């Protein structure tokens, strides 16, 4: 049986591990040719190998999403390799330092902004240009966070950037709705990724405290976010645009 993105060309940023790697593998499982992108070349190549070993088709393109020229080249490399771009998952992101606002350095704020928000802007901009050049259609999903919907202590820079992703998503959805281009975001709750493990290594008590706020009684796993992102990129979600889909085990329902 054909997959839900069979025959499509998909681009995934931040795909060297965690949610991005899971999503890239799911895109391939569901029939897409996948461009795997990240700053980390070794782990990115490993994602490509995992896809190829499972019978899928993929290639790696290194890209710093905070740099416009590199994002432009990423989209060009995708089209050069596969002839077109059909869907994109803008997942690359960072957490930066966790501090109260008055202790947050300008460098930390800029780091969050440049990757988490400017990076998404640059990706959407160049992906939309390609979709328009092809005459459409196209689908874009970006990783926001439940921190893009609610506040969170000690994470002002991260929260600000992720709120920006949600706003950018809604605006892009409105601007290109008549062009057959759908733009959505996925808002993960607490997902067990390398980013989360780094946080727990700094403060081991945080894990038990955080899981206490999860109605479902556990943290999410990367594949649960990847499945949502791939579905949003598929034709099964053809009437969904401008949406920030929450995948958080009920955390924001409290």
C-alpha positions in Angstrom: 0.0 0.0 0.0 1.3 3.4 -0.9 2.4 5.7 1.9 0.7 9.0 2.7 3.5 11.1 1.1 4.4 8.6 -1.7 6.2 10.2 -4.7 6.8 13.5 -2.8 10.1 15.2 -2.1 10.5 16.1 1.5 13.1 18.4 3.2 13.8 18.0 6.9 16.1 20.3 8.9 17.6 19.4 12.2 17.5 15.8 11.1 20.7 14.5 12.6 18.9 13.1 15.6 15.9 13.4 17.8 12.6 14.5 16.3 14.2 15.5 13.0 15.7 12.0 12.5 12.5 10.3 13.4 10.5 12.5 11.0 13.0 11.9 8.2 12.6 8.2 8.7 8.8 8.4 8.7 8.8 10.5 5.5 10.8 7.8 3.8 8.7 5.0 5.3 5.7 6.8 3.8 7.2 7.0 0.3 9.0 10.3 0.1 12.5 11.0 -1.1 14.1 12.8 1.8 16.7 15.6 2.0 18.3 15.3 5.5 19.8 18.6 6.7 21.7 19.6 9.8 24.9 21.2 10.9 26.2 17.9 12.2 27.5 16.0 9.2 28.3 12.7 10.8 25.0 12.2 12.6 23.2 13.5 9.5 24.9 10.9 7.3 23.8 8.3 9.8 20.2 9.4 9.4 20.6 8.9 5.6 22.1 5.5 6.2 19.2 4.4 8.4 16.8 5.5 5.7 18.7 3.8 2.9 19.1 0.6 4.9 15.3 0.5 5.3 14.9 0.8 1.5 14.3 4.5 1.3 15.9 7.2 -0.7 17.7 10.1 1.0 20.7 12.5 0.8 22.4 14.8 3.2 22.9 18.6 2.8 24.7 20.5 5.5 23.0 23.8 6.4 23.1 26.5 9.1 19.5 27.6 9.0 20.4 31.0 10.5 22.2 32.0 7.3 20.1 33.0 4.4 22.6 31.9 1.7 22.9 28.5 3.2 19.1 28.0 3.3 18.8 29.2 -0.3 21.5 26.6 -1.3 19.7 23.9 0.7 16.5 24.4 -1.3 18.5 24.6 -4.5 20.3 21.4 -3.7 17.0 19.6 -3.1 15.7 20.7 -6.4 18.9 19.9 -8.2 18.8 16.3 -6.8 15.1 15.5 -7.1 13.6 18.1 -9.5 11.2 19.7 -7.1 10.2 20.2 -3.5 6.8 19.1 -2.2 7.0 19.4 1.6 9.3 20.7 4.2 9.6 20.1 8.0 11.5 23.0 9.6 12.7 21.3 12.8 16.2 22.7 13.5 16.2 24.3 16.9 18.3 25.0 20.0 17.5 25.5 23.7 20.2 27.9 24.7 20.7 28.8 28.4 17.9 28.5 30.8 17.8 31.7 32.8 15.4 34.3 34.2 14.9 37.3 31.9 17.0 39.7 33.9 19.8 37.2 33.8 19.5 36.3 30.1 22.4 37.6 28.1 22.0 39.3 24.8 24.1 36.5 23.2 21.7 33.9 24.5 18.7 35.8 23.3 20.3 36.2 19.9 21.2 32.5 19.7 17.6 31.5 20.3 16.3 34.1 17.9 18.7 33.3 15.1 18.1 29.5 15.0 14.6 29.1 16.4 12.8 32.0 14.7 15.0 33.6 12.0 15.9 30.1 10.9 12.3 29.2 10.4 11.6 32.5 8.6 14.5 31.8 6.2 13.3 28.3 5.5 9.7 29.3 5.0 10.8 32.2 2.7 12.9 30.0 0.4 10.5 27.1 0.4 7.6 29.3 -0.5 9.6 30.8 -3.4 10.2 27.3 -4.7 6.6 26.3 -4.4 5.5 29.4 -6.2 8.1 28.8 -9.0 6.7 25.3 -9.4 3.2 26.6 -9.5 2.3 24.9 -6.2 1.1 23.1 -4.3 3.3 22.7 -1.2 3.2 22.0 2.5 5.4 23.3 5.3 5.5 22.3 8.9 7.7 24.0 11.5 8.5 22.9 15.0 7.2 25.4 17.6 6.6 24.1 21.1 4.0 24.3 23.9 6.4 27.1 24.9 5.1 28.8 21.8 1.6 28.8 23.4 2.2 29.4 27.1 4.8 31.1 29.2 7.6 29.1 31.0 9.8 30.3 33.8 13.5 30.5 33.1 13.0 30.2 29.3 12.2 33.7 28.1 14.4 33.7 25.0 13.2 30.3 24.0 9.5 31.1 24.7 9.8 34.4 22.7 11.2 32.6 19.7 8.7 29.8 19.7 5.8 32.2 20.1 7.3 33.9 17.0 7.2 30.6 15.1 3.5 30.2 15.8 2.8 33.8 14.6 4.9 33.4 11.5 3.1 30.1 10.7 -0.4 31.7 10.9 0.7 34.7 8.8 2.3 32.6 6.1 -0.7 30.3 6.0 -3.0 33.4 5.3 -0.6 34.9 2.7 -0.4 31.7 0.6 -3.7 29.9 1.1 -4.9 30.7 -2.4 -1.7 29.4 -3.9 -2.2 25.9 -2.6 0.6 26.2 0.0 -0.3 25.0 3.5 1.7 26.2 6.4 1.4 24.6 9.9 3.3 24.1 13.1 3.6 21.3 15.5 3.9 22.1 19.2 5.6 19.3 21.1 5.3 18.9 24.8 8.2 17.3 26.7 9.8 14.9 24.3 12.7 12.6 25.3 15.4 14.0 23.0 19.1 14.7 23.3 18.1 18.3 24.2 16.0 17.0 27.1 18.8 14.7 28.3 21.2 17.6 28.4 18.8 19.5 30.7 18.4 16.5 33.0 22.2 16.0 33.2 22.5 19.6 34.5 19.6 19.2 37.0 18.8 15.5 37.7 15.9 16.5 39.9 14.2 18.2 37.0 13.1 14.9 35.4 10.8 13.7 38.2 9.5 17.2 38.7 8.6 17.6 35.0 7.0 14.2 34.7 4.7 15.1 37.5 3.0 17.6 35.2 2.3 15.1 32.5 -1.3 13.9 32.6 -0.4 10.9 30.5 2.3 9.9 33.0 5.3 9.9 30.7 7.3 12.0 28.3 6.7 11.8 24.5 9.1 10.2 22.1 10.4 11.6 18.8 8.3 9.4 16.6 5.1 10.8 18.1 6.0 14.2 16.8 7.4 12.9 13.5 4.1 11.2 12.8 2.2 14.4 13.4 4.5 16.4 11.2 4.4 14.0 8.3 0.6 13.8 8.5 0.4 17.6 8.3 2.5 17.5 5.2 0.4 14.9 3.6 -2.7 15.3 1.4 -4.7 13.8 4.3 -4.4 17.2 5.9 -5.5 19.1 2.8 -7.9 21.3 4.7 -5.5 22.1 7.6 -3.5 25.3 7.4 -2.5 28.0 9.9 -2.7 25.5 12.7 -0.4 25.0 15.7 -1.0 21.3 16.5 -0.3 20.4 20.1 1.2 17.0 20.8 1.9 17.1 24.5 0.2 14.2 26.3 -2.4 16.6 27.7 0.0 19.0 29.5 -1.6 22.2 28.2 -5.1 20.9 29.0 -4.4 21.3 32.7 
